[in-house]
Amino acid sequence: MSGNSLLAGIRVLDLSRLLPGPFCSLYLAQMGAEVIKIEEPDGGDYARGMRELFAQVNRGKKSVTLDLRVDADREAFLELVDDADVVLESFRPGVMDKLGCGYATLRARNPKLVYAALTGYGQTGPYRDWAGHDLNYLALAGVLEQIGPAGGAPVQSNLQIADLAGGALTCALGILAAVIGARSSGQGTMVDVSMMDGALAMMPVALASLRQDGSLPPRGAGLLTGLLPNYRIYRCRDGRYLAVGALEPKFFLRLLGVLGDQLPASLRRLLPGARRKRGTSGAKTSGTNKDPFASLDKLLGDPRRARLITAPIRAALAGVFMTRTRDQWTALLADQDCCVTPVLSLDEVLDNEQVRARGMIEDDGGKPAFALPIRFDVPLPRCAPAPALGADNDEVLARRNQSARRRS
């Protein structure tokens, strides 16, 4: 019995440009699909002007130059569609129809074809024809409004959340589901992915707050965005930062235990074994405080009050973390199982021991590139460098001619 060859034998015609579409098809190529990048002869993908970005997201693909506005080139593309499993495009709705290569036309030629359209706002709705980029999709999906410090303006992320997570990865998932369906039913389908939709769907935590309380906490003051002192980013003495993710009380208690005498008395009382305050009768009551945030549970419906009550803890921890550098804290807390990690820069990440152990960095012509972040127990193909414009015209178009002769 042969092993699982993943996407070997799946042929993708990729007409997308710039980042989201090519990132989607990169994942497919890394899992073994044959990805043929269809580019205009005059310059190709706009991202070729951003050489290093293009080089990263187009590894493992082939490049064929066709101008779909030219009859002969359009016919060549249509003949390639006859033997394809997937067509991926990222034009505004209606563009492919104007070129004579819309979904209905392609499906008539190849009923098993999966046609994926990755756009900003999708194929329907009043925004379908709008131009946009990652920042716009995040703004309209409500994501941007939630990112940033309390009392401050929304903050732009250096990660293209809507483009990549909301768009490219969602589209890859849709393509794979449609390919499985086509192979079992003999019928392809349209995969309509909106980057705005994808960004919106990644907000279950915010929606849970809205469902529970009827409103969202202010920016920077939600449970996972800055309210809790045990789930925050703290500045260290050297100006670098620690990410304290001790969300569950057991992790926070471990952190407080390590910090020990450096903490003010108000925080040391939270530690296991610490005596509680005197009762109303004046007698001391002893025992351990297993949940330092037990009373906070009652405050979650009132984030403003919760923020005021936890402010002294945040201030105390902020003062403590300023007494050492980031790397000193990292060394002290590394084996304490308290969910505290350094905030690393990308160049530090590339040499990180966990990243190296997972094989996440590949050599791409002497420069680093990201491996597929999914592990299988079957080997993955080695991705060749990104292709030169039209590098595979002879091979792919000659194969098309051979397929056409066989069908005739």
C-alpha positions as CSV (number, residue, x, y, z in Angstrom):
1,M,0.0,0.0,0.0
2,S,1.5,3.4,-1.0
3,G,1.8,6.2,1.5
4,N,-0.3,9.3,1.6
5,S,1.1,11.7,-1.0
6,L,-1.1,14.5,0.2
7,L,-1.9,16.9,-2.7
8,A,0.3,15.2,-5.4
9,G,-1.7,15.1,-8.6
10,I,-3.7,18.2,-7.8
11,R,-3.2,20.9,-10.4
12,V,-3.9,24.5,-9.5
13,L,-4.0,27.4,-12.0
14,D,-3.3,30.5,-10.0
15,L,-4.2,33.9,-11.5
16,S,-3.9,35.8,-8.2
17,R,-1.4,38.5,-7.4
18,L,0.4,40.3,-4.6
19,L,0.0,38.5,-1.2
20,P,-3.3,36.8,-0.2
21,G,-3.8,34.5,-3.2
22,P,-0.1,33.6,-3.7
23,F,0.1,32.8,0.1
24,C,-2.9,30.5,-0.2
25,S,-1.4,28.6,-3.2
26,L,2.0,28.5,-1.4
27,Y,0.5,26.3,1.2
28,L,-1.0,24.1,-1.5
29,A,2.4,23.8,-3.2
30,Q,4.1,23.0,0.0
31,M,1.7,20.1,0.4
32,G,2.5,18.7,-3.0
33,A,0.1,20.4,-5.4
34,E,1.3,21.5,-8.8
35,V,0.7,25.2,-8.8
36,I,1.0,27.0,-12.2
37,K,1.1,30.7,-11.8
38,I,-0.6,32.5,-14.7
39,E,0.9,35.9,-15.2
40,E,0.6,38.7,-17.8
41,P,3.6,38.7,-20.2
42,D,4.3,42.4,-19.5
43,G,5.7,42.4,-15.9
44,G,3.7,39.6,-14.4
45,D,2.6,39.6,-10.8
46,Y,2.9,43.1,-9.3
47,A,4.7,41.6,-6.3
48,R,7.7,40.9,-8.6
49,G,8.6,44.5,-7.8
50,M,8.9,43.5,-4.2
51,R,11.5,40.9,-4.9
52,E,12.0,39.3,-1.5
53,L,8.3,39.1,-0.8
54,F,7.6,37.5,-4.2
55,A,10.4,35.1,-3.6
56,Q,8.9,33.8,-0.4
57,V,5.3,33.3,-1.3
58,N,5.9,31.9,-4.8
59,R,8.3,29.1,-4.0
60,G,7.5,25.7,-5.5
61,K,5.4,27.1,-8.3
62,K,5.6,27.3,-12.1
63,S,5.2,30.5,-14.1
64,V,3.4,30.7,-17.4
65,T,2.7,34.0,-19.2
66,L,-0.7,34.4,-20.8
67,D,-2.7,37.6,-21.6
68,L,-6.3,36.6,-21.3
69,R,-7.3,39.6,-23.3
70,V,-5.6,38.0,-26.4
71,D,-7.7,35.3,-28.1
72,A,-4.9,32.8,-28.5
73,D,-3.7,33.2,-25.0
74,R,-7.3,32.9,-23.6
75,E,-7.8,29.7,-25.6
76,A,-4.5,28.3,-24.2
77,F,-5.7,29.1,-20.7
78,L,-9.1,27.4,-21.4
79,E,-7.3,24.3,-22.6
80,L,-5.2,24.3,-19.4
81,V,-8.5,24.4,-17.4
82,D,-9.6,21.2,-19.0
83,D,-7.0,19.2,-17.0
84,A,-7.0,21.4,-13.9
85,D,-8.4,20.7,-10.5
86,V,-8.5,24.2,-9.2
87,V,-8.6,27.8,-10.6
88,L,-7.7,30.5,-8.0
89,E,-8.2,34.2,-8.8
90,S,-8.3,37.4,-6.9
91,F,-9.8,39.9,-9.3
92,R,-12.8,42.1,-8.5
93,P,-16.1,40.3,-9.1
94,G,-17.0,40.2,-12.8
95,V,-13.5,40.6,-14.2
96,M,-13.1,37.0,-15.2
97,D,-16.5,37.0,-16.9
98,K,-15.4,40.0,-19.0
99,L,-12.3,38.1,-20.0
100,G,-14.4,35.2,-21.1
101,C,-13.1,33.0,-18.3
102,G,-15.8,33.2,-15.6
103,Y,-17.0,30.4,-13.4
104,A,-19.9,29.3,-15.7
105,T,-17.6,29.2,-18.7
106,L,-14.9,27.1,-17.0
107,R,-17.3,24.8,-15.3
108,A,-19.0,24.0,-18.7
109,R,-15.6,22.8,-19.9
110,N,-14.6,21.0,-16.7
111,P,-17.5,20.0,-14.4
112,K,-15.1,18.8,-11.7
113,L,-13.3,22.2,-11.5
114,V,-13.0,24.0,-8.1
115,Y,-13.2,27.7,-8.8
116,A,-11.9,29.8,-5.9
117,A,-12.4,33.6,-5.8
118,L,-10.5,35.3,-3.0
119,T,-11.6,39.0,-2.8
120,G,-11.9,41.7,-0.2
121,Y,-15.7,41.7,0.2
122,G,-16.9,38.6,-1.7
123,Q,-19.0,38.1,-4.8
124,T,-22.2,39.5,-3.3
125,G,-23.3,42.4,-1.2
126,P,-23.2,46.2,-1.6
127,Y,-19.4,46.3,-1.0
128,R,-18.5,43.6,-3.6
129,D,-17.0,46.1,-6.1
130,W,-15.0,48.2,-3.5
131,A,-11.3,48.4,-3.6
132,G,-9.6,47.6,-0.3
133,H,-6.6,46.2,1.6
134,D,-6.0,44.5,4.9
135,L,-6.5,47.6,7.0
136,N,-9.9,48.3,5.4
137,Y,-11.2,44.7,5.9
138,L,-10.1,44.8,9.6
139,A,-11.7,48.2,10.0
140,L,-15.0,47.1,8.6
141,A,-15.0,43.7,10.4
142,G,-14.7,45.4,13.8
143,V,-11.2,43.9,14.4
144,L,-9.3,47.1,14.2
145,E,-11.5,48.9,16.7
146,Q,-10.5,46.4,19.3
147,I,-6.7,46.5,18.8
148,G,-4.7,49.1,20.8
149,P,-4.1,50.4,24.3
150,A,-6.8,51.7,26.6
151,G,-7.6,55.3,25.9
152,G,-5.5,55.3,22.7
153,A,-6.2,55.0,19.0
154,P,-6.6,51.7,17.1
155,V,-3.2,50.2,16.2
156,Q,-2.1,48.9,12.9
157,S,-0.7,45.4,13.0
158,N,2.5,44.3,11.2
159,L,0.7,41.0,10.5
160,Q,-1.8,41.0,7.6
161,I,-4.6,39.4,9.6
162,A,-7.4,39.7,7.1
163,D,-5.2,39.1,4.1
164,L,-3.6,35.9,5.4
165,A,-5.6,34.4,8.3
166,G,-9.0,35.6,7.2
167,G,-8.4,35.3,3.5
168,A,-5.6,33.0,2.4
169,L,-5.9,30.3,5.0
170,T,-9.7,30.4,4.8
171,C,-9.5,30.0,1.1
172,A,-7.1,27.1,1.3
173,L,-9.5,25.3,3.6
174,G,-12.4,26.0,1.2
175,I,-10.3,24.7,-1.7
176,L,-9.4,21.5,0.0
177,A,-13.0,20.8,1.1
178,A,-14.2,21.5,-2.4
179,V,-11.5,19.2,-4.0
180,I,-12.5,16.4,-1.7
181,G,-16.2,16.9,-2.6
182,A,-15.4,17.0,-6.3
183,R,-13.5,13.8,-6.1
184,S,-16.3,12.0,-4.4
185,S,-19.2,13.5,-6.4
186,G,-17.7,14.4,-9.7
187,Q,-18.9,17.9,-9.4
188,G,-16.8,21.0,-8.7
189,T,-18.0,24.1,-6.9
190,M,-17.4,27.8,-6.5
191,V,-15.4,28.8,-3.4
192,D,-16.3,32.5,-2.6
193,V,-14.0,33.8,0.1
194,S,-14.2,37.4,1.5
195,M,-11.3,38.7,3.5
196,M,-13.7,40.9,5.5
197,D,-15.8,37.8,6.3
198,G,-12.8,35.8,7.3
199,A,-11.6,38.5,9.7
200,L,-15.0,38.9,11.2
201,A,-15.3,35.1,11.8
202,M,-12.1,35.2,13.9
203,M,-13.8,37.3,16.6
204,P,-15.6,34.7,18.8
205,V,-14.1,36.1,22.0
206,A,-15.4,39.6,21.3
207,L,-18.8,38.3,20.2
208,A,-19.0,36.3,23.4
209,S,-18.6,39.6,25.4
210,L,-21.3,41.2,23.2
211,R,-23.7,38.2,23.7
212,Q,-23.1,38.1,27.5
213,D,-23.0,41.8,28.4
214,G,-24.7,43.5,25.5
215,S,-21.6,45.6,24.8
216,L,-17.9,45.3,24.2
217,P,-15.3,46.5,26.7
218,P,-13.4,49.6,25.7
219,R,-10.3,49.0,23.5
220,G,-7.4,47.7,25.7
221,A,-9.7,46.9,28.6
222,G,-11.1,43.4,27.7
223,L,-10.2,40.2,29.5
224,L,-7.6,39.4,26.8
225,T,-6.7,42.9,25.8
226,G,-5.3,44.5,28.9
227,L,-7.8,44.3,31.8
228,L,-6.1,41.5,33.7
229,P,-2.7,42.0,35.4
230,N,-1.9,38.4,34.7
231,Y,-2.5,38.6,30.9
232,R,-0.5,41.6,29.8
233,I,2.7,42.9,28.3
234,Y,5.3,44.4,30.7
235,R,8.3,46.6,30.0
236,C,11.6,45.5,31.5
237,R,14.6,47.5,32.6
238,D,16.4,47.4,29.2
239,G,13.3,48.7,27.3
240,R,12.4,45.2,26.0
241,Y,9.2,43.3,27.0
242,L,7.8,40.2,28.6
243,A,4.5,38.6,27.7
244,V,2.7,37.5,30.9
245,G,0.1,35.0,29.9
246,A,-0.6,33.5,33.3
247,L,-4.4,33.5,32.7
248,E,-5.4,30.6,34.9
249,P,-4.9,31.3,38.7
250,K,-2.5,28.3,39.1
251,F,0.0,29.9,36.6
252,F,-0.4,33.3,38.2
253,L,0.3,31.9,41.7
254,R,3.4,30.2,40.4
255,L,4.6,33.5,39.0
256,L,3.9,35.3,42.2
257,G,5.7,32.5,44.1
258,V,8.9,33.0,42.0
259,L,8.7,36.8,42.4
260,G,8.3,36.2,46.2
261,D,9.9,38.9,48.4
262,Q,10.1,41.4,45.5
263,L,6.3,41.7,45.7
264,P,4.5,44.2,47.9
265,A,2.8,42.7,50.9
266,S,-0.6,43.1,49.2
267,L,0.4,40.6,46.6
268,R,2.3,38.3,48.9
269,R,-1.0,37.7,50.7
270,L,-2.3,36.0,47.5
271,L,0.4,33.3,47.8
272,P,-0.5,29.8,49.1
273,G,0.0,29.6,52.8
274,A,-0.3,33.3,53.4
275,R,-2.6,34.3,56.2
276,R,-5.8,36.0,55.3
277,K,-7.0,39.3,56.9
278,R,-8.6,39.3,60.3
279,G,-12.2,38.5,60.4
280,T,-14.8,40.9,61.7
281,S,-14.4,39.4,65.2
282,G,-10.8,40.3,65.2
283,A,-9.6,36.7,65.2
284,K,-7.1,35.7,62.4
285,T,-8.3,33.2,59.8
286,S,-5.8,31.1,58.0
287,G,-5.7,29.0,54.9
288,T,-4.7,29.4,51.3
289,N,-6.1,31.6,48.7
290,K,-6.4,29.2,45.8
291,D,-8.0,31.7,43.4
292,P,-6.7,35.2,43.7
293,F,-9.3,36.3,41.2
294,A,-12.3,34.6,42.8
295,S,-13.9,38.0,43.6
296,L,-13.1,39.2,40.1
297,D,-15.5,36.7,38.6
298,K,-18.3,38.8,40.0
299,L,-16.9,41.9,38.4
300,L,-16.6,40.7,34.8
301,G,-19.9,42.3,33.9
302,D,-18.4,45.7,34.9
303,P,-15.0,46.0,33.2
304,R,-14.5,49.5,34.5
305,R,-14.8,48.5,38.1
306,A,-12.7,45.4,37.5
307,R,-10.0,47.6,36.0
308,L,-9.9,49.9,39.0
309,I,-9.7,47.0,41.5
310,T,-6.9,45.2,39.6
311,A,-5.0,48.4,38.9
312,P,-2.8,48.1,42.1
313,I,-1.7,44.6,41.0
314,R,-0.8,45.8,37.5
315,A,1.2,48.7,38.9
316,A,3.0,46.4,41.4
317,L,4.0,43.9,38.7
318,A,5.0,46.7,36.3
319,G,7.4,48.0,39.0
320,V,8.9,44.5,39.7
321,F,9.5,43.8,36.0
322,M,11.4,47.0,35.6
323,T,14.1,45.7,38.1
324,R,15.6,43.3,35.6
325,T,16.3,43.1,31.8
326,R,14.1,40.9,29.6
327,D,16.7,38.2,29.2
328,Q,17.3,38.1,33.0
329,W,13.6,37.6,33.6
330,T,13.6,35.0,30.8
331,A,16.4,33.0,32.5
332,L,14.7,33.2,35.9
333,L,11.2,32.2,34.7
334,A,12.1,29.8,31.9
335,D,11.4,26.5,33.8
336,Q,8.8,27.8,36.2
337,D,5.7,26.8,34.1
338,C,4.0,30.2,34.7
339,C,3.3,31.2,31.1
340,V,5.8,34.1,30.8
341,T,7.8,34.5,27.7
342,P,10.1,37.1,26.1
343,V,8.7,39.4,23.3
344,L,11.2,38.5,20.5
345,S,12.1,40.3,17.4
346,L,11.9,38.4,14.1
347,D,15.6,38.1,13.8
348,E,15.7,36.5,17.3
349,V,12.9,34.2,16.3
350,L,14.8,32.8,13.3
351,D,17.5,31.5,15.7
352,N,15.1,30.4,18.4
353,E,15.7,26.9,19.7
354,Q,12.0,25.9,19.4
355,V,11.7,27.2,15.9
356,R,14.8,25.4,14.9
357,A,13.7,22.2,16.5
358,R,10.4,22.3,14.6
359,G,12.2,22.9,11.3
360,M,10.3,26.1,10.6
361,I,13.1,27.8,8.8
362,E,14.2,26.6,5.3
363,D,17.1,27.7,3.2
364,D,15.9,29.6,0.1
365,G,19.0,30.4,-2.0
366,G,20.9,31.3,1.1
367,K,18.1,33.3,2.7
368,P,15.6,32.2,5.3
369,A,12.0,31.2,4.3
370,F,9.2,29.7,6.3
371,A,8.4,26.0,6.1
372,L,4.8,24.7,6.1
373,P,3.6,25.0,9.7
374,I,1.9,21.6,9.6
375,R,3.7,18.4,10.4
376,F,2.8,15.1,8.7
377,D,4.4,11.7,9.0
378,V,4.9,11.6,5.3
379,P,7.6,13.6,3.5
380,L,6.8,16.9,1.9
381,P,8.2,18.0,-1.4
382,R,11.1,20.4,-1.4
383,C,10.0,23.7,-2.8
384,A,12.1,25.1,-5.5
385,P,12.8,28.9,-5.6
386,A,10.2,31.2,-7.0
387,P,10.1,31.0,-10.8
388,A,11.3,33.6,-13.3
389,L,8.5,35.2,-15.3
390,G,7.4,32.7,-18.0
391,A,10.0,30.1,-16.9
392,D,7.7,27.2,-17.5
393,N,6.0,28.3,-20.7
394,D,7.5,25.6,-22.9
395,E,6.9,22.7,-20.5
396,V,3.3,23.6,-19.5
397,L,2.1,24.7,-22.9
398,A,3.6,21.8,-24.7
399,R,1.8,19.5,-22.2
400,R,-1.4,21.3,-23.0
401,N,-1.0,20.6,-26.7
402,Q,-0.4,16.9,-26.0
403,S,-3.5,16.8,-23.8
404,A,-5.6,18.5,-26.6
405,R,-4.4,15.9,-29.1
406,R,-5.3,13.0,-26.8
407,R,-8.8,14.4,-26.4
408,S,-9.3,14.8,-30.2
